[in-house]
Amino acid sequence: MPSRKVNLVEGEYYHIYNRGVDKRNIFLNELDLKRFLQSMEEFNTKNPIGSLYENSFVKQLGGRTSKLVNFVAFCLNPNHYHFIITPLTEKGIEKFMQRLGTGYTMYFNEKQKRTGSLFQGKFKSKHINSNEYLLQASSYVNLNNYDKNGIIKKSLNSSSWLEYTQSTNTNFCEKSIILDQFKSKKEYEKIALETWKNTCEIKEDIDNLEFI
């Protein structure tokens, strides 16, 4: 089996993404989104795990050990997802993604009475090898379910954008690597929106060139 092109090293940051096989939707309703979000949290442990219910029960009893990865940002769209994560242990990303993919596929297939792969092969990864790239990637991932004007798309989705820009009780992501570089959440919001708008306009120009 060929090795992964990107070597996933502890302490480095990576853009991880994948989509449904044949571009099919992987989230059909809010329950699917909640299940995937729960899986992102519950499967992120060095402990051996069983079902999500069993793992949640162990967590309530204080049996949770350290995590496999830290999330910096995420976005879930109807047929694909984006993460920015860093491994905290050797093969942390690989172990976490294997659990996440297998666990969610089993849930989805049982619910939809289907068999076979749900995702389009193994997850894809890009090494974020500079701070500038990290800031750009955070805008891209946080705002991936928004249009260029910062208006959320109507389709089923979820992202860490509100965690970055509003006062919430949610602390799923390790945001300090990004937000500590700005005076406030408002400053990050302004710059991230400008970056995302430029990204959308560049993509529109590329798409339009295909018809010239």
ABEGO torsion letter per residue (X at the ends): XBBBABBBBBGBBBBBBBBBBGGBBABABAAAAAAAAAAAAAABBABBBBBAAAAAAAAAAGABBBBABBBABBBBBAABBBBBBBBABBGAAAAAAAAAAAAAAAAAAAAAGBBEBABBEBBBBBBBABAAAAAAAAAAAAAAABBAAGBBBABBBBBAAAAAABBBABAABBAAAAAAABABAAAAAAAAAAAAAAAAAAAAAAAAAAAX
